[in-house]
Amino acid sequence: MSFQKTNTDVTTGGSRSFSPYLIAFFIQNYRREIVTVAIFLKSAINCIEFYYSISLIWGAVKKRHALKNMADEFS
């Protein structure tokens, strides 16, 4: 009886193409690009958070002015 070698990992049930060695090789060879993308993503997230906080402040200011105008109408 002969066994055929397959390209699947029995322990994880997945393909061997995403082995830890391949991931480590990718990180070692593309470290500068990974860092650049991470910095870009962090900057984009910071911009989105800044825009969101400004929009929250602007909405609160508009609501305050609207409430003040309504109070002035009733007084």
PQR file with spaces between the fields and no chain letter, atoms N, CA, C, O and H, PARSE charges and radii, in Angstrom:
ATOM       1  N    MET     1       0.849   -1.174    0.000 -0.4000 1.5000
ATOM       2  CA   MET     1       0.000    0.000    0.000 -0.0000 2.0000
ATOM       3  C    MET     1       0.895    1.237    0.000  0.5500 1.7000
ATOM       4  O    MET     1       1.797    1.358    0.828 -0.5500 1.4000
ATOM       5  N    SER     2       0.644    2.140   -0.919 -0.4000 1.5000
ATOM       6  CA   SER     2       1.452    3.368   -0.998 -0.0000 2.0000
ATOM       7  C    SER     2       0.586    4.559   -0.676  0.5500 1.7000
ATOM       8  O    SER     2      -0.611    4.584   -0.960 -0.5500 1.4000
ATOM       9  H    SER     2      -0.090    2.042   -1.592  0.4000 1.0000
ATOM      10  N    PHE     3       1.222    5.549   -0.073 -0.4000 1.5000
ATOM      11  CA   PHE     3       0.508    6.779    0.301 -0.0000 2.0000
ATOM      12  C    PHE     3       0.911    7.896   -0.641  0.5500 1.7000
ATOM      13  O    PHE     3       2.085    8.048   -0.980 -0.5500 1.4000
ATOM      14  H    PHE     3       2.195    5.528    0.159  0.4000 1.0000
ATOM      15  N    GLN     4      -0.060    8.663   -1.053 -0.4000 1.5000
ATOM      16  CA   GLN     4       0.223    9.811   -1.908 -0.0000 2.0000
ATOM      17  C    GLN     4       0.419   11.041   -1.033  0.5500 1.7000
ATOM      18  O    GLN     4      -0.295   11.242   -0.051 -0.5500 1.4000
ATOM      19  H    GLN     4      -1.014    8.539   -0.777  0.4000 1.0000
ATOM      20  N    LYS     5       1.394   11.855   -1.403 -0.4000 1.5000
ATOM      21  CA   LYS     5       1.641   13.093   -0.663 -0.0000 2.0000
ATOM      22  C    LYS     5       0.672   14.161   -1.169  0.5500 1.7000
ATOM      23  O    LYS     5       0.586   14.425   -2.369 -0.5500 1.4000
ATOM      24  H    LYS     5       1.974   11.691   -2.201  0.4000 1.0000
ATOM      25  N    THR     6      -0.044   14.760   -0.243 -0.4000 1.5000
ATOM      26  CA   THR     6      -0.996   15.807   -0.626 -0.0000 2.0000
ATOM      27  C    THR     6      -0.463   17.157   -0.181  0.5500 1.7000
ATOM      28  O    THR     6       0.495   17.241    0.587 -0.5500 1.4000
ATOM      29  H    THR     6       0.026   14.545    0.731  0.4000 1.0000
ATOM      30  N    ASN     7      -1.092   18.200   -0.669 -0.4000 1.5000
ATOM      31  CA   ASN     7      -0.660   19.551   -0.360 -0.0000 2.0000
ATOM      32  C    ASN     7      -1.519   20.166    0.743  0.5500 1.7000
ATOM      33  O    ASN     7      -1.648   21.388    0.815 -0.5500 1.4000
ATOM      34  H    ASN     7      -1.870   18.132   -1.292  0.4000 1.0000
ATOM      35  N    THR     8      -2.101   19.337    1.597 -0.4000 1.5000
ATOM      36  CA   THR     8      -2.915   19.858    2.684 -0.0000 2.0000
ATOM      37  C    THR     8      -2.271   19.506    4.009  0.5500 1.7000
ATOM      38  O    THR     8      -1.609   18.477    4.144 -0.5500 1.4000
ATOM      39  H    THR     8      -1.996   18.344    1.538  0.4000 1.0000
ATOM      40  N    ASP     9      -2.470   20.358    4.963 -0.4000 1.5000
ATOM      41  CA   ASP     9      -1.956   20.120    6.306 -0.0000 2.0000
ATOM      42  C    ASP     9      -3.030   19.410    7.119  0.5500 1.7000
ATOM      43  O    ASP     9      -4.154   19.899    7.232 -0.5500 1.4000
ATOM      44  H    ASP     9      -3.007   21.194    4.854  0.4000 1.0000
ATOM      45  N    VAL    10      -2.689   18.269    7.679 -0.4000 1.5000
ATOM      46  CA   VAL    10      -3.684   17.470    8.386 -0.0000 2.0000
ATOM      47  C    VAL    10      -4.095   18.139    9.694  0.5500 1.7000
ATOM      48  O    VAL    10      -5.239   18.008   10.129 -0.5500 1.4000
ATOM      49  H    VAL    10      -1.776   17.872    7.587  0.4000 1.0000
ATOM      50  N    THR    11      -3.153   18.863   10.329 -0.4000 1.5000
ATOM      51  CA   THR    11      -3.460   19.430   11.645 -0.0000 2.0000
ATOM      52  C    THR    11      -4.436   20.590   11.548  0.5500 1.7000
ATOM      53  O    THR    11      -5.313   20.727   12.401 -0.5500 1.4000
ATOM      54  H    THR    11      -2.223   18.969    9.976  0.4000 1.0000
ATOM      55  N    THR    12      -4.305   21.416   10.539 -0.4000 1.5000
ATOM      56  CA   THR    12      -5.186   22.580   10.427 -0.0000 2.0000
ATOM      57  C    THR    12      -6.279   22.388    9.391  0.5500 1.7000
ATOM      58  O    THR    12      -7.275   23.111    9.402 -0.5500 1.4000
ATOM      59  H    THR    12      -3.593   21.305    9.846  0.4000 1.0000
ATOM      60  N    GLY    13      -6.108   21.431    8.502 -0.4000 1.5000
ATOM      61  CA   GLY    13      -7.107   21.215    7.472 -0.0000 2.0000
ATOM      62  C    GLY    13      -6.989   22.182    6.314  0.5500 1.7000
ATOM      63  O    GLY    13      -7.793   22.137    5.383 -0.5500 1.4000
ATOM      64  H    GLY    13      -5.299   20.843    8.493  0.4000 1.0000
ATOM      65  N    GLY    14      -5.995   23.057    6.357 -0.4000 1.5000
ATOM      66  CA   GLY    14      -5.848   24.053    5.306 -0.0000 2.0000
ATOM      67  C    GLY    14      -4.698   23.747    4.385  0.5500 1.7000
ATOM      68  O    GLY    14      -4.057   22.703    4.502 -0.5500 1.4000
ATOM      69  H    GLY    14      -5.342   23.094    7.113  0.4000 1.0000
ATOM      70  N    SER    15      -4.439   24.641    3.484 -0.4000 1.5000
ATOM      71  CA   SER    15      -3.347   24.467    2.544 -0.0000 2.0000
ATOM      72  C    SER    15      -2.036   24.892    3.190  0.5500 1.7000
ATOM      73  O    SER    15      -2.019   25.741    4.081 -0.5500 1.4000
ATOM      74  H    SER    15      -4.959   25.489    3.389  0.4000 1.0000
ATOM      75  N    ARG    16      -0.959   24.307    2.743 -0.4000 1.5000
ATOM      76  CA   ARG    16       0.352   24.645    3.298 -0.0000 2.0000
ATOM      77  C    ARG    16       0.901   25.946    2.730  0.5500 1.7000
ATOM      78  O    ARG    16       1.961   26.402    3.159 -0.5500 1.4000
ATOM      79  H    ARG    16      -0.972   23.617    2.019  0.4000 1.0000
ATOM      80  N    SER    17       0.212   26.546    1.786 -0.4000 1.5000
ATOM      81  CA   SER    17       0.739   27.768    1.176 -0.0000 2.0000
ATOM      82  C    SER    17       0.755   28.935    2.159  0.5500 1.7000
ATOM      83  O    SER    17       1.493   29.898    1.950 -0.5500 1.4000
ATOM      84  H    SER    17      -0.649   26.176    1.438  0.4000 1.0000
ATOM      85  N    PHE    18      -0.036   28.873    3.220 -0.4000 1.5000
ATOM      86  CA   PHE    18      -0.041   29.936    4.225 -0.0000 2.0000
ATOM      87  C    PHE    18       0.619   29.446    5.509  0.5500 1.7000
ATOM      88  O    PHE    18       0.049   29.553    6.594 -0.5500 1.4000
ATOM      89  H    PHE    18      -0.636   28.090    3.390  0.4000 1.0000
ATOM      90  N    SER    19       1.802   28.919    5.372 -0.4000 1.5000
ATOM      91  CA   SER    19       2.517   28.426    6.545 -0.0000 2.0000
ATOM      92  C    SER    19       3.147   29.594    7.294  0.5500 1.7000
ATOM      93  O    SER    19       3.343   30.663    6.717 -0.5500 1.4000
ATOM      94  H    SER    19       2.265   28.832    4.490  0.4000 1.0000
ATOM      95  N    PRO    20       3.465   29.405    8.562 -0.5600 1.5000
ATOM      96  CA   PRO    20       4.129   30.466    9.323  0.2800 2.0000
ATOM      97  C    PRO    20       5.471   30.877    8.722  0.5500 1.7000
ATOM      98  O    PRO    20       5.886   32.030    8.839 -0.5500 1.4000
ATOM      99  N    TYR    21       6.142   29.927    8.079 -0.4000 1.5000
ATOM     100  CA   TYR    21       7.433   30.250    7.457 -0.0000 2.0000
ATOM     101  C    TYR    21       7.255   31.219    6.298  0.5500 1.7000
ATOM     102  O    TYR    21       8.060   32.130    6.107 -0.5500 1.4000
ATOM     103  H    TYR    21       5.805   28.990    7.983  0.4000 1.0000
ATOM     104  N    LEU    22       6.203   31.016    5.535 -0.4000 1.5000
ATOM     105  CA   LEU    22       5.938   31.926    4.412 -0.0000 2.0000
ATOM     106  C    LEU    22       5.562   33.309    4.919  0.5500 1.7000
ATOM     107  O    LEU    22       5.969   34.315    4.339 -0.5500 1.4000
ATOM     108  H    LEU    22       5.548   30.276    5.690  0.4000 1.0000
ATOM     109  N    ILE    23       4.798   33.363    5.983 -0.4000 1.5000
ATOM     110  CA   ILE    23       4.407   34.658    6.556 -0.0000 2.0000
ATOM     111  C    ILE    23       5.647   35.366    7.105  0.5500 1.7000
ATOM     112  O    ILE    23       5.813   36.569    6.901 -0.5500 1.4000
ATOM     113  H    ILE    23       4.467   32.545    6.454  0.4000 1.0000
ATOM     114  N    ALA    24       6.515   34.632    7.796 -0.4000 1.5000
ATOM     115  CA   ALA    24       7.751   35.233    8.319 -0.0000 2.0000
ATOM     116  C    ALA    24       8.646   35.708    7.182  0.5500 1.7000
ATOM     117  O    ALA    24       9.256   36.773    7.276 -0.5500 1.4000
ATOM     118  H    ALA    24       6.380   33.655    7.962  0.4000 1.0000
ATOM     119  N    PHE    25       8.728   34.929    6.111 -0.4000 1.5000
ATOM     120  CA   PHE    25       9.517   35.330    4.939 -0.0000 2.0000
ATOM     121  C    PHE    25       8.964   36.611    4.332  0.5500 1.7000
ATOM     122  O    PHE    25       9.726   37.506    3.967 -0.5500 1.4000
ATOM     123  H    PHE    25       8.233   34.063    6.034  0.4000 1.0000
ATOM     124  N    PHE    26       7.638   36.701    4.221 -0.4000 1.5000
ATOM     125  CA   PHE    26       6.994   37.885    3.662 -0.0000 2.0000
ATOM     126  C    PHE    26       7.273   39.106    4.536  0.5500 1.7000
ATOM     127  O    PHE    26       7.583   40.179    4.019 -0.5500 1.4000
ATOM     128  H    PHE    26       7.020   35.973    4.517  0.4000 1.0000
ATOM     129  N    ILE    27       7.166   38.951    5.863 -0.4000 1.5000
ATOM     130  CA   ILE    27       7.397   40.075    6.773 -0.0000 2.0000
ATOM     131  C    ILE    27       8.852   40.530    6.702  0.5500 1.7000
ATOM     132  O    ILE    27       9.124   41.731    6.713 -0.5500 1.4000
ATOM     133  H    ILE    27       6.915   38.079    6.283  0.4000 1.0000
ATOM     134  N    GLN    28       9.781   39.596    6.630 -0.4000 1.5000
ATOM     135  CA   GLN    28      11.197   39.968    6.565 -0.0000 2.0000
ATOM     136  C    GLN    28      11.529   40.720    5.286  0.5500 1.7000
ATOM     137  O    GLN    28      12.269   41.703    5.315 -0.5500 1.4000
ATOM     138  H    GLN    28       9.560   38.620    6.621  0.4000 1.0000
ATOM     139  N    ASN    29      10.987   40.265    4.167 -0.4000 1.5000
ATOM     140  CA   ASN    29      11.355   40.862    2.881 -0.0000 2.0000
ATOM     141  C    ASN    29      10.588   42.131    2.554  0.5500 1.7000
ATOM     142  O    ASN    29      11.065   42.954    1.773 -0.5500 1.4000
ATOM     143  H    ASN    29      10.385   39.467    4.142  0.4000 1.0000
ATOM     144  N    TYR    30       9.405   42.305    3.137 -0.4000 1.5000
ATOM     145  CA   TYR    30       8.589   43.472    2.821 -0.0000 2.0000
ATOM     146  C    TYR    30       8.315   44.315    4.054  0.5500 1.7000
ATOM     147  O    TYR    30       7.256   44.933    4.163 -0.5500 1.4000
ATOM     148  H    TYR    30       9.017   41.636    3.772  0.4000 1.0000
ATOM     149  N    ARG    31       9.259   44.344    4.979 -0.4000 1.5000
ATOM     150  CA   ARG    31       9.054   45.078    6.229 -0.0000 2.0000
ATOM     151  C    ARG    31       8.845   46.565    5.977  0.5500 1.7000
ATOM     152  O    ARG    31       7.956   47.169    6.577 -0.5500 1.4000
ATOM     153  H    ARG    31      10.119   43.841    4.891  0.4000 1.0000
ATOM     154  N    ARG    32       9.639   47.162    5.108 -0.4000 1.5000
ATOM     155  CA   ARG    32       9.525   48.599    4.839 -0.0000 2.0000
ATOM     156  C    ARG    32       8.164   48.936    4.228  0.5500 1.7000
ATOM     157  O    ARG    32       7.550   49.939    4.591 -0.5500 1.4000
ATOM     158  H    ARG    32      10.361   46.671    4.620  0.4000 1.0000
ATOM     159  N    GLU    33       7.699   48.106    3.310 -0.4000 1.5000
ATOM     160  CA   GLU    33       6.398   48.352    2.697 -0.0000 2.0000
ATOM     161  C    GLU    33       5.270   48.164    3.706  0.5500 1.7000
ATOM     162  O    GLU    33       4.296   48.915    3.700 -0.5500 1.4000
ATOM     163  H    GLU    33       8.198   47.291    3.015  0.4000 1.0000
ATOM     164  N    ILE    34       5.402   47.162    4.571 -0.4000 1.5000
ATOM     165  CA   ILE    34       4.378   46.931    5.593 -0.0000 2.0000
ATOM     166  C    ILE    34       4.309   48.112    6.548  0.5500 1.7000
ATOM     167  O    ILE    34       3.219   48.546    6.923 -0.5500 1.4000
ATOM     168  H    ILE    34       6.194   46.551    4.576  0.4000 1.0000
ATOM     169  N    VAL    35       5.467   48.635    6.944 -0.4000 1.5000
ATOM     170  CA   VAL    35       5.492   49.790    7.847 -0.0000 2.0000
ATOM     171  C    VAL    35       4.894   51.009    7.159  0.5500 1.7000
ATOM     172  O    VAL    35       4.156   51.772    7.782 -0.5500 1.4000
ATOM     173  H    VAL    35       6.352   48.283    6.640  0.4000 1.0000
ATOM     174  N    THR    36       5.204   51.198    5.883 -0.4000 1.5000
ATOM     175  CA   THR    36       4.657   52.332    5.142 -0.0000 2.0000
ATOM     176  C    THR    36       3.139   52.253    5.060  0.5500 1.7000
ATOM     177  O    THR    36       2.453   53.254    5.264 -0.5500 1.4000
ATOM     178  H    THR    36       5.804   50.578    5.377  0.4000 1.0000
ATOM     179  N    VAL    37       2.615   51.077    4.765 -0.4000 1.5000
ATOM     180  CA   VAL    37       1.161   50.907    4.688 -0.0000 2.0000
ATOM     181  C    VAL    37       0.528   51.113    6.062  0.5500 1.7000
ATOM     182  O    VAL    37      -0.543   51.710    6.170 -0.5500 1.4000
ATOM     183  H    VAL    37       3.172   50.264    4.600  0.4000 1.0000
ATOM     184  N    ALA    38       1.189   50.621    7.115 -0.4000 1.5000
ATOM     185  CA   ALA    38       0.647   50.795    8.470 -0.0000 2.0000
ATOM     186  C    ALA    38       0.600   52.273    8.852  0.5500 1.7000
ATOM     187  O    ALA    38      -0.375   52.724    9.454 -0.5500 1.4000
ATOM     188  H    ALA    38       2.059   50.137    7.028  0.4000 1.0000
ATOM     189  N    ILE    39       1.640   53.026    8.510 -0.4000 1.5000
ATOM     190  CA   ILE    39       1.658   54.460    8.806 -0.0000 2.0000
ATOM     191  C    ILE    39       0.559   55.172    8.015  0.5500 1.7000
ATOM     192  O    ILE    39      -0.121   56.050    8.547 -0.5500 1.4000
ATOM     193  H    ILE    39       2.431   52.659    8.021  0.4000 1.0000
ATOM     194  N    PHE    40       0.389   54.797    6.755 -0.4000 1.5000
ATOM     195  CA   PHE    40      -0.662   55.401    5.942 -0.0000 2.0000
ATOM     196  C    PHE    40      -2.045   55.110    6.525  0.5500 1.7000
ATOM     197  O    PHE    40      -2.892   56.000    6.599 -0.5500 1.4000
ATOM     198  H    PHE    40       0.941   54.084    6.324  0.4000 1.0000
ATOM     199  N    LEU    41      -2.272   53.852    6.943 -0.4000 1.5000
ATOM     200  CA   LEU    41      -3.572   53.505    7.517 -0.0000 2.0000
ATOM     201  C    LEU    41      -3.807   54.249    8.826  0.5500 1.7000
ATOM     202  O    LEU    41      -4.920   54.704    9.088 -0.5500 1.4000
ATOM     203  H    LEU    41      -1.584   53.129    6.883  0.4000 1.0000
ATOM     204  N    LYS    42      -2.764   54.375    9.652 -0.4000 1.5000
ATOM     205  CA   LYS    42      -2.908   55.103   10.912 -0.0000 2.0000
ATOM     206  C    LYS    42      -3.228   56.574   10.638  0.5500 1.7000
ATOM     207  O    LYS    42      -4.054   57.165   11.333 -0.5500 1.4000
ATOM     208  H    LYS    42      -1.860   54.005    9.440  0.4000 1.0000
ATOM     209  N    SER    43      -2.586   57.165    9.640 -0.4000 1.5000
ATOM     210  CA   SER    43      -2.879   58.556    9.289 -0.0000 2.0000
ATOM     211  C    SER    43      -4.306   58.703    8.785  0.5500 1.7000
ATOM     212  O    SER    43      -4.989   59.669    9.126 -0.5500 1.4000
ATOM     213  H    SER    43      -1.914   56.685    9.075  0.4000 1.0000
ATOM     214  N    ALA    44      -4.758   57.757    7.982 -0.4000 1.5000
ATOM     215  CA   ALA    44      -6.131   57.817    7.480 -0.0000 2.0000
ATOM     216  C    ALA    44      -7.128   57.694    8.621  0.5500 1.7000
ATOM     217  O    ALA    44      -8.134   58.404    8.649 -0.5500 1.4000
ATOM     218  H    ALA    44      -4.203   56.973    7.706  0.4000 1.0000
ATOM     219  N    ILE    45      -6.855   56.794    9.565 -0.4000 1.5000
ATOM     220  CA   ILE    45      -7.748   56.639   10.719 -0.0000 2.0000
ATOM     221  C    ILE    45      -7.761   57.910   11.552  0.5500 1.7000
ATOM     222  O    ILE    45      -8.817   58.329   12.026 -0.5500 1.4000
ATOM     223  H    ILE    45      -6.039   56.218    9.542  0.4000 1.0000
ATOM     224  N    ASN    46      -6.602   58.526   11.735 -0.4000 1.5000
ATOM     225  CA   ASN    46      -6.545   59.786   12.489 -0.0000 2.0000
ATOM     226  C    ASN    46      -7.359   60.874   11.798  0.5500 1.7000
ATOM     227  O    ASN    46      -8.052   61.643   12.463 -0.5500 1.4000
ATOM     228  H    ASN    46      -5.745   58.185   11.350  0.4000 1.0000
ATOM     229  N    CYS    47      -7.283   60.946   10.473 -0.4000 1.5000
ATOM     230  CA   CYS    47      -8.061   61.947    9.736 -0.0000 2.0000
ATOM     231  C    CYS    47      -9.557   61.698    9.894  0.5500 1.7000
ATOM     232  O    CYS    47     -10.330   62.640   10.070 -0.5500 1.4000
ATOM     233  H    CYS    47      -6.720   60.321    9.932  0.4000 1.0000
ATOM     234  N    ILE    48      -9.964   60.440    9.830 -0.4000 1.5000
ATOM     235  CA   ILE    48     -11.386   60.115    9.985 -0.0000 2.0000
ATOM     236  C    ILE    48     -11.862   60.461   11.394  0.5500 1.7000
ATOM     237  O    ILE    48     -12.946   61.018   11.569 -0.5500 1.4000
ATOM     238  H    ILE    48      -9.337   59.674    9.687  0.4000 1.0000
ATOM     239  N    GLU    49     -11.041   60.126   12.406 -0.4000 1.5000
ATOM     240  CA   GLU    49     -11.417   60.466   13.779 -0.0000 2.0000
ATOM     241  C    GLU    49     -11.503   61.976   13.977  0.5500 1.7000
ATOM     242  O    GLU    49     -12.403   62.458   14.665 -0.5500 1.4000
ATOM     243  H    GLU    49     -10.161   59.674   12.264  0.4000 1.0000
ATOM     244  N    PHE    50     -10.575   62.728   13.383 -0.4000 1.5000
ATOM     245  CA   PHE    50     -10.596   64.182   13.493 -0.0000 2.0000
ATOM     246  C    PHE    50     -11.854   64.752   12.840  0.5500 1.7000
ATOM     247  O    PHE    50     -12.519   65.616   13.411 -0.5500 1.4000
ATOM     248  H    PHE    50      -9.843   62.337   12.825  0.4000 1.0000
ATOM     249  N    TYR    51     -12.179   64.260   11.630 -0.4000 1.5000
ATOM     250  CA   TYR    51     -13.377   64.730   10.947 -0.0000 2.0000
ATOM     251  C    TYR    51     -14.625   64.407   11.764  0.5500 1.7000
ATOM     252  O    TYR    51     -15.534   65.231   11.874 -0.5500 1.4000
ATOM     253  H    TYR    51     -11.638   63.558   11.166  0.4000 1.0000
ATOM     254  N    TYR    52     -14.664   63.199   12.338 -0.4000 1.5000
ATOM     255  CA   TYR    52     -15.819   62.793   13.128 -0.0000 2.0000
ATOM     256  C    TYR    52     -15.978   63.675   14.365  0.5500 1.7000
ATOM     257  O    TYR    52     -17.094   64.067   14.707 -0.5500 1.4000
ATOM     258  H    TYR    52     -13.927   62.530   12.249  0.4000 1.0000
ATOM     259  N    SER    53     -14.864   63.991   15.042 -0.4000 1.5000
ATOM     260  CA   SER    53     -14.962   64.831   16.237 -0.0000 2.0000
ATOM     261  C    SER    53     -15.375   66.252   15.870  0.5500 1.7000
ATOM     262  O    SER    53     -16.159   66.873   16.588 -0.5500 1.4000
ATOM     263  H    SER    53     -13.958   63.673   14.765  0.4000 1.0000
ATOM     264  N    ILE    54     -14.857   66.772   14.759 -0.4000 1.5000
ATOM     265  CA   ILE    54     -15.255   68.115   14.319 -0.0000 2.0000
ATOM     266  C    ILE    54     -16.745   68.129   13.961  0.5500 1.7000
ATOM     267  O    ILE    54     -17.455   69.082   14.280 -0.5500 1.4000
ATOM     268  H    ILE    54     -14.221   66.267   14.176  0.4000 1.0000
ATOM     269  N    SER    55     -17.211   67.068   13.299 -0.4000 1.5000
ATOM     270  CA   SER    55     -18.632   67.041   12.930 -0.0000 2.0000
ATOM     271  C    SER    55     -19.517   66.928   14.172  0.5500 1.7000
ATOM     272  O    SER    55     -20.602   67.506   14.214 -0.5500 1.4000
ATOM     273  H    SER    55     -16.633   66.294   13.040  0.4000 1.0000
ATOM     274  N    LEU    56     -19.055   66.178   15.192 -0.4000 1.5000
ATOM     275  CA   LEU    56     -19.825   66.113   16.437 -0.0000 2.0000
ATOM     276  C    LEU    56     -19.884   67.478   17.114  0.5500 1.7000
ATOM     277  O    LEU    56     -20.942   67.887   17.593 -0.5500 1.4000
ATOM     278  H    LEU    56     -18.173   65.708   15.158  0.4000 1.0000
ATOM     279  N    ILE    57     -18.767   68.179   17.158 -0.4000 1.5000
ATOM     280  CA   ILE    57     -18.737   69.514   17.769 -0.0000 2.0000
ATOM     281  C    ILE    57     -19.626   70.468   16.980  0.5500 1.7000
ATOM     282  O    ILE    57     -20.383   71.242   17.565 -0.5500 1.4000
ATOM     283  H    ILE    57     -17.908   67.847   16.769  0.4000 1.0000
ATOM     284  N    TRP    58     -19.535   70.412   15.650 -0.4000 1.5000
ATOM     285  CA   TRP    58     -20.336   71.301   14.815 -0.0000 2.0000
ATOM     286  C    TRP    58     -21.821   71.006   14.999  0.5500 1.7000
ATOM     287  O    TRP    58     -22.635   71.928   15.061 -0.5500 1.4000
ATOM     288  H    TRP    58     -18.919   69.783   15.175  0.4000 1.0000
ATOM     289  N    GLY    59     -22.179   69.726   15.086 -0.4000 1.5000
ATOM     290  CA   GLY    59     -23.579   69.371   15.318 -0.0000 2.0000
ATOM     291  C    GLY    59     -24.081   69.866   16.666  0.5500 1.7000
ATOM     292  O    GLY    59     -25.219   70.319   16.785 -0.5500 1.4000
ATOM     293  H    GLY    59     -21.518   68.977   15.036  0.4000 1.0000
ATOM     294  N    ALA    60     -23.222   69.777   17.687 -0.4000 1.5000
ATOM     295  CA   ALA    60     -23.623   70.266   19.014 -0.0000 2.0000
ATOM     296  C    ALA    60     -23.795   71.776   19.001  0.5500 1.7000
ATOM     297  O    ALA    60     -24.715   72.303   19.627 -0.5500 1.4000
ATOM     298  H    ALA    60     -22.297   69.409   17.591  0.4000 1.0000
ATOM     299  N    VAL    61     -22.917   72.472   18.294 -0.4000 1.5000
ATOM     300  CA   VAL    61     -23.027   73.937   18.212 -0.0000 2.0000
ATOM     301  C    VAL    61     -24.310   74.322   17.478  0.5500 1.7000
ATOM     302  O    VAL    61     -25.018   75.235   17.904 -0.5500 1.4000
ATOM     303  H    VAL    61     -22.170   72.044   17.786  0.4000 1.0000
ATOM     304  N    LYS    62     -24.613   73.629   16.373 -0.4000 1.5000
ATOM     305  CA   LYS    62     -25.836   73.935   15.636 -0.0000 2.0000
ATOM     306  C    LYS    62     -27.074   73.654   16.485  0.5500 1.7000
ATOM     307  O    LYS    62     -28.035   74.423   16.460 -0.5500 1.4000
ATOM     308  H    LYS    62     -24.037   72.888   16.027  0.4000 1.0000
ATOM     309  N    LYS    63     -27.052   72.547   17.240 -0.4000 1.5000
ATOM     310  CA   LYS    63     -28.187   72.218   18.096 -0.0000 2.0000
ATOM     311  C    LYS    63     -28.349   73.256   19.195  0.5500 1.7000
ATOM     312  O    LYS    63     -29.470   73.627   19.543 -0.5500 1.4000
ATOM     313  H    LYS    63     -26.272   71.922   17.261  0.4000 1.0000
ATOM     314  N    ARG    64     -27.232   73.725   19.741 -0.4000 1.5000
ATOM     315  CA   ARG    64     -27.296   74.738   20.802 -0.0000 2.0000
ATOM     316  C    ARG    64     -27.903   76.032   20.274  0.5500 1.7000
ATOM     317  O    ARG    64     -28.731   76.659   20.935 -0.5500 1.4000
ATOM     318  H    ARG    64     -26.322   73.424   19.458  0.4000 1.0000
ATOM     319  N    HIS    65     -27.474   76.424   19.061 -0.4000 1.5000
ATOM     320  CA   HIS    65     -28.023   77.644   18.472 -0.0000 2.0000
ATOM     321  C    HIS    65     -29.514   77.484   18.185  0.5500 1.7000
ATOM     322  O    HIS    65     -30.293   78.417   18.381 -0.5500 1.4000
ATOM     323  H    HIS    65     -26.801   75.914   18.525  0.4000 1.0000
ATOM     324  N    ALA    66     -29.907   76.297   17.721 -0.4000 1.5000
ATOM     325  CA   ALA    66     -31.323   76.065   17.434 -0.0000 2.0000
ATOM     326  C    ALA    66     -32.147   76.122   18.716  0.5500 1.7000
ATOM     327  O    ALA    66     -33.226   76.713   18.739 -0.5500 1.4000
ATOM     328  H    ALA    66     -29.274   75.539   17.562  0.4000 1.0000
ATOM     329  N    LEU    67     -31.637   75.507   19.783 -0.4000 1.5000
ATOM     330  CA   LEU    67     -32.363   75.555   21.054 -0.0000 2.0000
ATOM     331  C    LEU    67     -32.430   76.972   21.605  0.5500 1.7000
ATOM     332  O    LEU    67     -33.443   77.372   22.177 -0.5500 1.4000
ATOM     333  H    LEU    67     -30.760   75.027   19.764  0.4000 1.0000
ATOM     334  N    LYS    68     -31.348   77.734   21.433 -0.4000 1.5000
ATOM     335  CA   LYS    68     -31.340   79.124   21.908 -0.0000 2.0000
ATOM     336  C    LYS    68     -32.356   79.954   21.126  0.5500 1.7000
ATOM     337  O    LYS    68     -33.062   80.788   21.693 -0.5500 1.4000
ATOM     338  H    LYS    68     -30.524   77.409   20.967  0.4000 1.0000
ATOM     339  N    ASN    69     -32.420   79.712   19.817 -0.4000 1.5000
ATOM     340  CA   ASN    69     -33.398   80.444   18.998 -0.0000 2.0000
ATOM     341  C    ASN    69     -34.826   80.088   19.374  0.5500 1.7000
ATOM     342  O    ASN    69     -35.702   80.953   19.403 -0.5500 1.4000
ATOM     343  H    ASN    69     -31.846   79.035   19.357  0.4000 1.0000
ATOM     344  N    MET    70     -35.062   78.795   19.667 -0.4000 1.5000
ATOM     345  CA   MET    70     -36.405   78.388   20.098 -0.0000 2.0000
ATOM     346  C    MET    70     -36.755   79.017   21.440  0.5500 1.7000
ATOM     347  O    MET    70     -37.894   79.432   21.650 -0.5500 1.4000
ATOM     348  H    MET    70     -34.350   78.093   19.644  0.4000 1.0000
ATOM     349  N    ALA    71     -35.787   79.092   22.347 -0.4000 1.5000
ATOM     350  CA   ALA    71     -36.043   79.706   23.656 -0.0000 2.0000
ATOM     351  C    ALA    71     -36.318   81.194   23.504  0.5500 1.7000
ATOM     352  O    ALA    71     -37.153   81.745   24.222 -0.5500 1.4000
ATOM     353  H    ALA    71     -34.861   78.755   22.176  0.4000 1.0000
ATOM     354  N    ASP    72     -35.627   81.851   22.577 -0.4000 1.5000
ATOM     355  CA   ASP    72     -35.865   83.271   22.349 -0.0000 2.0000
ATOM     356  C    ASP    72     -37.252   83.511   21.762  0.5500 1.7000
ATOM     357  O    ASP    72     -37.881   84.527   22.060 -0.5500 1.4000
ATOM     358  H    ASP    72     -34.950   81.403   21.994  0.4000 1.0000
ATOM     359  N    GLU    73     -37.741   82.579   20.925 -0.4000 1.5000
ATOM     360  CA   GLU    73     -39.065   82.733   20.342 -0.0000 2.0000
ATOM     361  C    GLU    73     -40.155   82.617   21.396  0.5500 1.7000
ATOM     362  O    GLU    73     -41.164   83.319   21.324 -0.5500 1.4000
ATOM     363  H    GLU    73     -37.230   81.754   20.683  0.4000 1.0000
ATOM     364  N    PHE    74     -39.965   81.744   22.366 -0.4000 1.5000
ATOM     365  CA   PHE    74     -41.000   81.528   23.375 -0.0000 2.0000
ATOM     366  C    PHE    74     -40.948   82.550   24.507  0.5500 1.7000
ATOM     367  O    PHE    74     -41.892   82.648   25.292 -0.5500 1.4000
ATOM     368  H    PHE    74     -39.146   81.174   22.424  0.4000 1.0000
ATOM     369  N    SER    75     -39.873   83.301   24.601 -0.4000 1.5000
ATOM     370  CA   SER    75     -39.787   84.259   25.709 -0.0000 2.0000
ATOM     371  C    SER    75     -40.304   85.625   25.323  0.5500 1.7000
ATOM     372  O    SER    75     -40.299   86.542   26.144 -0.5500 1.4000
ATOM     373  H    SER    75     -39.106   83.221   23.964  0.4000 1.0000
